[in-house]
Amino acid sequence: MKKALVLLSCIAGVLTLALATPPFGAEEKTITGEGKFAKCALKETDSCQNVIQAQEDGKTVNYYLAKNKVSKDFHDNICKETKKVTATGTVKEVDGKKEFTASKIELVKD
């Protein structure tokens, strides 16, 4: 019984660690750009979707924010108007678009 309990505790610890770390190969990245909505400002989606539009190498790049607690809690800051933001998180390609999973988002102070 004691061995089984120790084994289950180890498995739970490994699963917790696996879920808390970014995906293999994903590096944290910080981007600065305009926080806006894909539905209202960009007219690209049918539902609310936060986007950070950044300039990289002279090109406009759209980072579509993955729905998580950080992006949901930040939603009201850019709900009615475009604002300059800085975000930290991981990026992956999903259906040809850059999906940004934010771990931190802040308004840029002028």
C-alpha positions in Angstrom: 0.0 0.0 0.0 2.8 2.4 0.9 4.6 1.7 -2.4 1.4 2.3 -4.4 1.0 5.7 -2.6 4.5 6.7 -3.3 4.1 5.7 -7.0 0.9 7.7 -7.4 2.5 10.7 -5.7 5.4 10.5 -8.2 3.1 10.2 -11.2 1.0 13.2 -10.0 4.2 15.3 -9.5 5.4 14.5 -13.1 2.0 15.3 -14.6 1.8 18.6 -12.7 5.3 19.5 -13.9 4.5 18.5 -17.5 1.3 20.7 -17.5 3.0 23.7 -15.9 5.9 23.9 -18.4 5.7 25.3 -22.0 5.5 22.7 -24.8 8.8 21.1 -25.8 10.8 23.4 -28.0 8.7 26.5 -27.3 10.6 29.5 -26.1 9.2 32.4 -24.3 9.0 35.5 -26.5 8.1 39.1 -25.7 6.2 41.1 -28.3 5.0 44.7 -28.4 2.3 45.9 -30.7 -1.3 47.0 -30.9 -3.9 45.0 -29.0 -7.1 44.8 -31.0 -9.9 42.4 -32.0 -9.9 40.2 -35.0 -13.7 40.5 -35.3 -14.2 44.3 -34.9 -10.9 45.9 -35.9 -9.5 43.4 -38.4 -12.9 41.9 -39.6 -11.3 38.4 -39.7 -13.4 36.3 -37.3 -17.0 35.8 -36.4 -16.3 35.7 -32.6 -14.3 37.8 -30.2 -10.6 37.1 -30.6 -7.8 39.2 -29.1 -4.9 39.9 -31.5 -1.6 41.7 -31.0 -0.5 43.3 -34.3 3.3 43.8 -34.2 5.9 45.0 -36.7 8.7 42.6 -37.5 11.3 43.1 -40.2 9.1 45.8 -41.8 6.1 43.5 -42.0 2.9 43.4 -39.9 2.5 40.2 -38.0 -0.8 39.2 -36.3 -0.5 37.1 -33.1 -3.8 35.6 -32.3 -4.1 35.2 -28.5 -4.9 31.7 -27.3 -7.9 31.7 -24.9 -6.5 31.3 -21.4 -6.9 33.1 -18.1 -4.3 35.8 -18.9 -5.9 36.8 -22.3 -9.5 36.5 -20.8 -8.6 38.8 -17.9 -7.0 41.3 -20.2 -9.9 41.4 -22.6 -11.6 44.4 -21.1 -8.5 46.6 -21.6 -8.8 46.5 -25.4 -12.5 45.7 -25.8 -13.6 49.0 -27.1 -10.4 50.5 -28.6 -6.9 49.5 -29.9 -4.2 50.0 -27.3 -0.4 49.5 -27.3 0.5 46.3 -25.4 3.5 44.2 -24.4 3.0 40.5 -24.0 5.2 37.5 -23.0 4.4 33.9 -23.9 4.9 31.2 -26.4 4.1 31.1 -30.2 3.1 28.2 -32.4 1.6 27.9 -35.9 -2.1 26.8 -36.0 -3.8 26.7 -39.3 -1.3 29.0 -40.9 -1.7 31.7 -38.2 0.6 32.5 -35.2 -1.1 31.5 -32.0 0.3 33.3 -28.9 -0.2 31.8 -25.5 0.3 34.7 -23.2 1.8 34.3 -19.7 1.7 38.1 -19.2 0.1 41.1 -20.9 0.5 44.7 -20.0 -0.6 48.1 -21.4 2.4 50.2 -22.6 2.6 53.4 -20.7 3.1 56.4 -22.9 
